[in-house]
Amino acid sequence: MKVRELIEALEDFDPESRVLLMTQQNWPFENSIHGITSRDELSRDPEDDEETDEETADPDGGPPDVFIVEGDQLAYGSKAAWRCARVA
């Protein structure tokens, strides 16, 4: 999914709605979102102990990938989320 597609999908929802992550299809959980980052930001993190050049380089050579970073587990989720999801 591209950022443009995510923005388009979210336009159908109330802008005051919370955005959560539904993770682990076989044992679903609802999670808050800690934040958003990109491969560019990861490669510039001076506190990262691991090699950053190769691991964070965009594999396709296009714009840097964007990551939605998982926050806290809030509740058990529903397997129906995967059947009802709007996909690009």
N, CA, C and O atoms as CSV, one atom per row, in Angstrom:
chain,resi,resn,atom,element,x,y,z
A,1,MET,N,N,0.850,-1.176,0.000
A,1,MET,CA,C,0.000,0.000,0.000
A,1,MET,C,C,0.894,1.237,0.000
A,1,MET,O,O,1.881,1.300,0.733
A,2,LYS,N,N,0.550,2.189,-0.804
A,2,LYS,CA,C,1.284,3.452,-0.898
A,2,LYS,C,C,0.649,4.480,0.036
A,2,LYS,O,O,-0.516,4.339,0.409
A,3,VAL,N,N,1.407,5.520,0.420
A,3,VAL,CA,C,0.890,6.579,1.291
A,3,VAL,C,C,-0.366,7.181,0.678
A,3,VAL,O,O,-1.348,7.420,1.380
A,4,ARG,N,N,-0.339,7.428,-0.637
A,4,ARG,CA,C,-1.509,7.995,-1.335
A,4,ARG,C,C,-2.740,7.113,-1.142
A,4,ARG,O,O,-3.833,7.616,-0.885
A,5,GLU,N,N,-2.562,5.792,-1.265
A,5,GLU,CA,C,-3.683,4.857,-1.116
A,5,GLU,C,C,-4.201,4.838,0.321
A,5,GLU,O,O,-5.407,4.739,0.546
A,6,LEU,N,N,-3.299,4.931,1.285
A,6,LEU,CA,C,-3.718,4.963,2.691
A,6,LEU,C,C,-4.519,6.229,2.975
A,6,LEU,O,O,-5.554,6.175,3.641
A,7,ILE,N,N,-4.047,7.363,2.475
A,7,ILE,CA,C,-4.771,8.628,2.661
A,7,ILE,C,C,-6.162,8.542,2.031
A,7,ILE,O,O,-7.147,8.958,2.642
A,8,GLU,N,N,-6.244,8.004,0.810
A,8,GLU,CA,C,-7.540,7.864,0.135
A,8,GLU,C,C,-8.482,6.964,0.934
A,8,GLU,O,O,-9.664,7.278,1.072
A,9,ALA,N,N,-7.974,5.851,1.460
A,9,ALA,CA,C,-8.810,4.933,2.234
A,9,ALA,C,C,-9.305,5.591,3.520
A,9,ALA,O,O,-10.435,5.349,3.945
A,10,LEU,N,N,-8.483,6.407,4.130
A,10,LEU,CA,C,-8.869,7.053,5.393
A,10,LEU,C,C,-9.861,8.187,5.195
A,10,LEU,O,O,-10.547,8.572,6.142
A,11,GLU,N,N,-9.954,8.736,3.977
A,11,GLU,CA,C,-10.868,9.848,3.713
A,11,GLU,C,C,-12.330,9.481,3.952
A,11,GLU,O,O,-13.160,10.362,4.174
A,12,ASP,N,N,-12.654,8.185,3.907
A,12,ASP,CA,C,-14.033,7.739,4.103
A,12,ASP,C,C,-14.445,7.684,5.569
A,12,ASP,O,O,-15.615,7.456,5.875
A,13,PHE,N,N,-13.498,7.891,6.471
A,13,PHE,CA,C,-13.771,7.737,7.905
A,13,PHE,C,C,-13.819,9.089,8.608
A,13,PHE,O,O,-13.294,10.085,8.109
A,14,ASP,N,N,-14.456,9.105,9.769
A,14,ASP,CA,C,-14.527,10.289,10.613
A,14,ASP,C,C,-13.108,10.686,11.020
A,14,ASP,O,O,-12.378,9.852,11.554
A,15,PRO,N,N,-12.700,11.923,10.786
A,15,PRO,CA,C,-11.337,12.331,11.117
A,15,PRO,C,C,-11.043,12.291,12.617
A,15,PRO,O,O,-9.880,12.365,13.013
A,16,GLU,N,N,-12.062,12.178,13.445
A,16,GLU,CA,C,-11.859,12.093,14.898
A,16,GLU,C,C,-11.738,10.642,15.384
A,16,GLU,O,O,-11.502,10.411,16.570
A,17,SER,N,N,-11.897,9.661,14.483
A,17,SER,CA,C,-11.774,8.246,14.860
A,17,SER,C,C,-10.334,7.915,15.221
A,17,SER,O,O,-9.399,8.444,14.620
A,18,ARG,N,N,-10.156,7.027,16.214
A,18,ARG,CA,C,-8.816,6.536,16.536
A,18,ARG,C,C,-8.343,5.619,15.419
A,18,ARG,O,O,-9.148,4.937,14.785
A,19,VAL,N,N,-7.058,5.603,15.184
A,19,VAL,CA,C,-6.450,4.671,14.237
A,19,VAL,C,C,-5.653,3.668,15.057
A,19,VAL,O,O,-4.783,4.047,15.840
A,20,LEU,N,N,-5.958,2.372,14.873
A,20,LEU,CA,C,-5.280,1.303,15.592
A,20,LEU,C,C,-4.728,0.303,14.591
A,20,LEU,O,O,-5.100,0.331,13.418
A,21,LEU,N,N,-3.856,-0.569,15.035
A,21,LEU,CA,C,-3.354,-1.663,14.206
A,21,LEU,C,C,-4.019,-2.952,14.658
A,21,LEU,O,O,-4.118,-3.208,15.858
A,22,MET,N,N,-4.471,-3.758,13.723
A,22,MET,CA,C,-4.934,-5.109,14.021
A,22,MET,C,C,-3.801,-6.016,13.572
A,22,MET,O,O,-3.468,-6.039,12.387
A,23,THR,N,N,-3.205,-6.757,14.481
A,23,THR,CA,C,-2.034,-7.568,14.163
A,23,THR,C,C,-2.285,-9.040,14.446
A,23,THR,O,O,-3.217,-9.395,15.166
A,24,GLN,N,N,-1.445,-9.891,13.873
A,24,GLN,CA,C,-1.427,-11.338,14.080
A,24,GLN,C,C,-2.758,-11.995,13.684
A,24,GLN,O,O,-3.614,-12.248,14.532
A,25,GLN,N,N,-2.908,-12.258,12.422
A,25,GLN,CA,C,-4.165,-12.762,11.874
A,25,GLN,C,C,-4.684,-14.012,12.594
A,25,GLN,O,O,-5.892,-14.135,12.801
A,26,ASN,N,N,-3.817,-14.925,12.974
A,26,ASN,CA,C,-4.278,-16.165,13.612
A,26,ASN,C,C,-4.586,-16.001,15.093
A,26,ASN,O,O,-5.314,-16.816,15.658
A,27,TRP,N,N,-4.057,-14.977,15.727
A,27,TRP,CA,C,-4.332,-14.681,17.145
A,27,TRP,C,C,-4.381,-13.161,17.249
A,27,TRP,O,O,-3.441,-12.549,17.756
A,28,PRO,N,N,-5.481,-12.533,16.768
A,28,PRO,CA,C,-5.518,-11.088,16.578
A,28,PRO,C,C,-5.448,-10.261,17.865
A,28,PRO,O,O,-5.996,-10.628,18.904
A,29,PHE,N,N,-4.760,-9.149,17.748
A,29,PHE,CA,C,-4.697,-8.154,18.814
A,29,PHE,C,C,-4.938,-6.775,18.222
A,29,PHE,O,O,-4.586,-6.505,17.074
A,30,GLU,N,N,-5.546,-5.903,19.028
A,30,GLU,CA,C,-5.672,-4.492,18.684
A,30,GLU,C,C,-4.517,-3.774,19.359
A,30,GLU,O,O,-4.261,-3.971,20.547
A,31,ASN,N,N,-3.820,-2.936,18.593
A,31,ASN,CA,C,-2.671,-2.202,19.114
A,31,ASN,C,C,-2.790,-0.721,18.813
A,31,ASN,O,O,-3.299,-0.328,17.763
A,32,SER,N,N,-2.318,0.095,19.738
A,32,SER,CA,C,-2.218,1.525,19.454
A,32,SER,C,C,-1.072,1.751,18.484
A,32,SER,O,O,-0.279,0.846,18.226
A,33,ILE,N,N,-0.989,2.946,17.957
A,33,ILE,CA,C,0.111,3.318,17.074
A,33,ILE,C,C,1.054,4.215,17.871
A,33,ILE,O,O,0.650,5.254,18.394
A,34,HIS,N,N,2.308,3.800,17.954
A,34,HIS,CA,C,3.315,4.587,18.670
A,34,HIS,C,C,3.705,5.809,17.856
A,34,HIS,O,O,3.906,6.892,18.405
A,35,GLY,N,N,3.810,5.630,16.543
A,35,GLY,CA,C,4.199,6.742,15.679
A,35,GLY,C,C,4.475,6.266,14.269
A,35,GLY,O,O,4.151,5.137,13.903
A,36,ILE,N,N,5.075,7.138,13.486
A,36,ILE,CA,C,5.381,6.853,12.086
A,36,ILE,C,C,6.828,7.275,11.838
A,36,ILE,O,O,7.283,8.293,12.361
A,37,THR,N,N,7.547,6.489,11.040
A,37,THR,CA,C,8.922,6.825,10.662
A,37,THR,C,C,9.177,6.346,9.239
A,37,THR,O,O,8.299,5.751,8.614
A,38,SER,N,N,10.366,6.604,8.733
A,38,SER,CA,C,10.719,6.184,7.374
A,38,SER,C,C,12.089,5.526,7.371
A,38,SER,O,O,12.844,5.623,8.339
A,39,ARG,N,N,12.397,4.851,6.261
A,39,ARG,CA,C,13.733,4.264,6.125
A,39,ARG,C,C,14.810,5.335,6.203
A,39,ARG,O,O,15.875,5.106,6.775
A,40,ASP,N,N,14.539,6.509,5.628
A,40,ASP,CA,C,15.504,7.606,5.705
A,40,ASP,C,C,15.810,7.955,7.155
A,40,ASP,O,O,16.974,8.088,7.534
A,41,GLU,N,N,14.775,8.101,7.959
A,41,GLU,CA,C,14.966,8.455,9.368
A,41,GLU,C,C,15.720,7.355,10.114
A,41,GLU,O,O,16.567,7.641,10.960
A,42,LEU,N,N,15.409,6.103,9.798
A,42,LEU,CA,C,16.107,4.998,10.456
A,42,LEU,C,C,17.596,5.008,10.126
A,42,LEU,O,O,18.431,4.738,10.988
A,43,SER,N,N,17.923,5.321,8.873
A,43,SER,CA,C,19.328,5.303,8.463
A,43,SER,C,C,20.121,6.447,9.078
A,43,SER,O,O,21.348,6.376,9.148
A,44,ARG,N,N,19.439,7.503,9.526
A,44,ARG,CA,C,20.121,8.655,10.127
A,44,ARG,C,C,20.144,8.605,11.646
A,44,ARG,O,O,20.697,9.509,12.271
A,45,ASP,N,N,19.560,7.576,12.264
A,45,ASP,CA,C,19.474,7.503,13.725
A,45,ASP,C,C,20.857,7.249,14.323
A,45,ASP,O,O,21.400,6.158,14.151
A,46,PRO,N,N,21.442,8.227,15.020
A,46,PRO,CA,C,22.782,8.048,15.574
A,46,PRO,C,C,22.825,7.071,16.744
A,46,PRO,O,O,23.905,6.607,17.107
A,47,GLU,N,N,21.699,6.752,17.334
A,47,GLU,CA,C,21.668,5.841,18.480
A,47,GLU,C,C,21.468,4.386,18.077
A,47,GLU,O,O,21.478,3.499,18.931
A,48,ASP,N,N,21.285,4.132,16.774
A,48,ASP,CA,C,21.087,2.763,16.306
A,48,ASP,C,C,22.405,2.009,16.399
A,48,ASP,O,O,23.402,2.416,15.802
A,49,ASP,N,N,22.410,0.911,17.146
A,49,ASP,CA,C,23.621,0.118,17.357
A,49,ASP,C,C,23.952,-0.772,16.170
A,49,ASP,O,O,25.075,-1.264,16.071
A,50,GLU,N,N,23.014,-0.987,15.278
A,50,GLU,CA,C,23.204,-1.927,14.172
A,50,GLU,C,C,23.671,-1.194,12.920
A,50,GLU,O,O,23.554,0.027,12.815
A,51,GLU,N,N,24.199,-1.962,11.978
A,51,GLU,CA,C,24.578,-1.392,10.685
A,51,GLU,C,C,23.334,-0.786,10.050
A,51,GLU,O,O,22.300,-1.449,9.976
A,52,THR,N,N,23.410,0.456,9.593
A,52,THR,CA,C,22.214,1.108,9.054
A,52,THR,C,C,22.207,1.232,7.541
A,52,THR,O,O,21.133,1.230,6.938
A,53,ASP,N,N,23.363,1.340,6.910
A,53,ASP,CA,C,23.393,1.607,5.470
A,53,ASP,C,C,22.655,0.538,4.663
A,53,ASP,O,O,21.734,0.861,3.913
A,54,GLU,N,N,23.040,-0.706,4.805
A,54,GLU,CA,C,22.470,-1.792,4.002
A,54,GLU,C,C,21.069,-2.155,4.472
A,54,GLU,O,O,20.193,-2.414,3.646
A,55,GLU,N,N,20.839,-2.178,5.774
A,55,GLU,CA,C,19.564,-2.652,6.318
A,55,GLU,C,C,18.418,-1.691,6.069
A,55,GLU,O,O,17.274,-2.129,5.945
A,56,THR,N,N,18.687,-0.396,5.991
A,56,THR,CA,C,17.595,0.561,5.842
A,56,THR,C,C,17.493,1.128,4.433
A,56,THR,O,O,16.588,1.915,4.155
A,57,ALA,N,N,18.395,0.749,3.542
A,57,ALA,CA,C,18.313,1.240,2.171
A,57,ALA,C,C,17.017,0.761,1.531
A,57,ALA,O,O,16.597,-0.379,1.731
A,58,ASP,N,N,16.388,1.644,0.759
A,58,ASP,CA,C,15.141,1.273,0.081
A,58,ASP,C,C,15.446,0.174,-0.935
A,58,ASP,O,O,16.213,0.397,-1.872
A,59,PRO,N,N,14.852,-1.016,-0.760
A,59,PRO,CA,C,15.174,-2.133,-1.643
A,59,PRO,C,C,14.797,-1.910,-3.108
A,59,PRO,O,O,15.395,-2.528,-3.989
A,60,ASP,N,N,13.829,-1.049,-3.390
A,60,ASP,CA,C,13.384,-0.825,-4.764
A,60,ASP,C,C,14.014,0.406,-5.407
A,60,ASP,O,O,13.815,0.654,-6.596
A,61,GLY,N,N,14.768,1.174,-4.636
A,61,GLY,CA,C,15.374,2.381,-5.180
A,61,GLY,C,C,14.407,3.536,-5.334
A,61,GLY,O,O,14.792,4.576,-5.868
A,62,GLY,N,N,13.168,3.399,-4.889
A,62,GLY,CA,C,12.169,4.465,-4.981
A,62,GLY,C,C,12.173,5.323,-3.734
A,62,GLY,O,O,13.155,5.345,-2.992
A,63,PRO,N,N,11.068,6.037,-3.496
A,63,PRO,CA,C,10.994,6.852,-2.292
A,63,PRO,C,C,11.108,5.961,-1.055
A,63,PRO,O,O,10.750,4.784,-1.110
A,64,PRO,N,N,11.597,6.503,0.051
A,64,PRO,CA,C,11.770,5.697,1.256
A,64,PRO,C,C,10.437,5.138,1.755
A,64,PRO,O,O,9.408,5.812,1.715
A,65,ASP,N,N,10.481,3.888,2.224
A,65,ASP,CA,C,9.293,3.281,2.825
A,65,ASP,C,C,8.921,4.023,4.098
A,65,ASP,O,O,9.779,4.605,4.762
A,66,VAL,N,N,7.621,3.998,4.437
A,66,VAL,CA,C,7.104,4.597,5.664
A,66,VAL,C,C,6.622,3.464,6.557
A,66,VAL,O,O,5.950,2.544,6.091
A,67,PHE,N,N,6.966,3.528,7.841
A,67,PHE,CA,C,6.568,2.498,8.794
A,67,PHE,C,C,5.604,3.064,9.821
A,67,PHE,O,O,5.849,4.121,10.402
A,68,ILE,N,N,4.495,2.345,10.042
A,68,ILE,CA,C,3.617,2.627,11.165
A,68,ILE,C,C,4.149,1.765,12.305
A,68,ILE,O,O,4.183,0.540,12.197
A,69,VAL,N,N,4.562,2.401,13.390
A,69,VAL,CA,C,5.220,1.701,14.491
A,69,VAL,C,C,4.193,1.334,15.563
A,69,VAL,O,O,3.492,2.191,16.101
A,70,GLU,N,N,4.129,0.042,15.853
A,70,GLU,CA,C,3.178,-0.496,16.827
A,70,GLU,C,C,3.420,0.069,18.222
A,70,GLU,O,O,4.559,0.186,18.675
A,71,GLY,N,N,2.326,0.416,18.892
A,71,GLY,CA,C,2.386,0.884,20.271
A,71,GLY,C,C,1.977,-0.224,21.223
A,71,GLY,O,O,2.458,-1.352,21.115
A,72,ASP,N,N,1.095,0.093,22.149
A,72,ASP,CA,C,0.657,-0.856,23.172
A,72,ASP,C,C,-0.424,-1.795,22.652
A,72,ASP,O,O,-1.234,-1.426,21.801
A,73,GLN,N,N,-0.421,-3.015,23.180
A,73,GLN,CA,C,-1.526,-3.939,22.917
A,73,GLN,C,C,-2.698,-3.478,23.773
A,73,GLN,O,O,-2.560,-3.311,24.985
A,74,LEU,N,N,-3.852,-3.272,23.144
A,74,LEU,CA,C,-5.011,-2.731,23.845
A,74,LEU,C,C,-6.060,-3.781,24.185
A,74,LEU,O,O,-6.679,-3.733,25.248
A,75,ALA,N,N,-6.254,-4.738,23.264
A,75,ALA,CA,C,-7.324,-5.726,23.457
A,75,ALA,C,C,-7.099,-6.875,22.485
A,75,ALA,O,O,-6.248,-6.807,21.598
A,76,TYR,N,N,-7.882,-7.930,22.673
A,76,TYR,CA,C,-7.895,-8.988,21.662
A,76,TYR,C,C,-8.626,-8.459,20.450
A,76,TYR,O,O,-9.551,-7.656,20.576
A,77,GLY,N,N,-8.219,-8.903,19.279
A,77,GLY,CA,C,-8.816,-8.433,18.044
A,77,GLY,C,C,-9.820,-9.426,17.486
A,77,GLY,O,O,-10.309,-10.300,18.201
A,78,SER,N,N,-10.124,-9.282,16.197
A,78,SER,CA,C,-11.080,-10.137,15.515
A,78,SER,C,C,-10.504,-10.600,14.183
A,78,SER,O,O,-9.957,-9.796,13.429
A,79,LYS,N,N,-10.624,-11.891,13.892
A,79,LYS,CA,C,-10.164,-12.422,12.608
A,79,LYS,C,C,-10.957,-11.828,11.442
A,79,LYS,O,O,-10.503,-11.859,10.299
A,80,ALA,N,N,-12.128,-11.296,11.732
A,80,ALA,CA,C,-12.952,-10.688,10.680
A,80,ALA,C,C,-12.268,-9.466,10.066
A,80,ALA,O,O,-12.615,-9.065,8.956
A,81,ALA,N,N,-11.313,-8.875,10.763
A,81,ALA,CA,C,-10.631,-7.689,10.238
A,81,ALA,C,C,-9.986,-7.982,8.891
A,81,ALA,O,O,-9.979,-7.116,8.016
A,82,TRP,N,N,-9.451,-9.167,8.707
A,82,TRP,CA,C,-8.777,-9.513,7.448
A,82,TRP,C,C,-9.778,-9.731,6.319
A,82,TRP,O,O,-9.453,-9.518,5.151
A,83,ARG,N,N,-10.989,-10.152,6.661
A,83,ARG,CA,C,-12.014,-10.326,5.632
A,83,ARG,C,C,-12.637,-8.986,5.241
A,83,ARG,O,O,-13.061,-8.806,4.099
A,84,CYS,N,N,-12.691,-8.054,6.181
A,84,CYS,CA,C,-13.351,-6.769,5.952
A,84,CYS,C,C,-12.401,-5.665,5.494
A,84,CYS,O,O,-12.852,-4.581,5.124
A,85,ALA,N,N,-11.112,-5.922,5.513
A,85,ALA,CA,C,-10.125,-4.888,5.217
A,85,ALA,C,C,-10.216,-4.384,3.783
A,85,ALA,O,O,-10.436,-5.163,2.856
A,86,ARG,N,N,-10.050,-3.104,3.611
A,86,ARG,CA,C,-9.952,-2.477,2.291
A,86,ARG,C,C,-8.490,-2.597,1.876
A,86,ARG,O,O,-7.604,-2.107,2.575
A,87,VAL,N,N,-8.241,-3.228,0.773
A,87,VAL,CA,C,-6.867,-3.416,0.331
A,87,VAL,C,C,-6.615,-2.692,-0.975
A,87,VAL,O,O,-7.524,-2.469,-1.775
A,88,ALA,N,N,-5.353,-2.331,-1.171
A,88,ALA,CA,C,-4.991,-1.592,-2.389
A,88,ALA,C,C,-4.844,-2.541,-3.547
A,88,ALA,O,O,-4.542,-2.113,-4.661
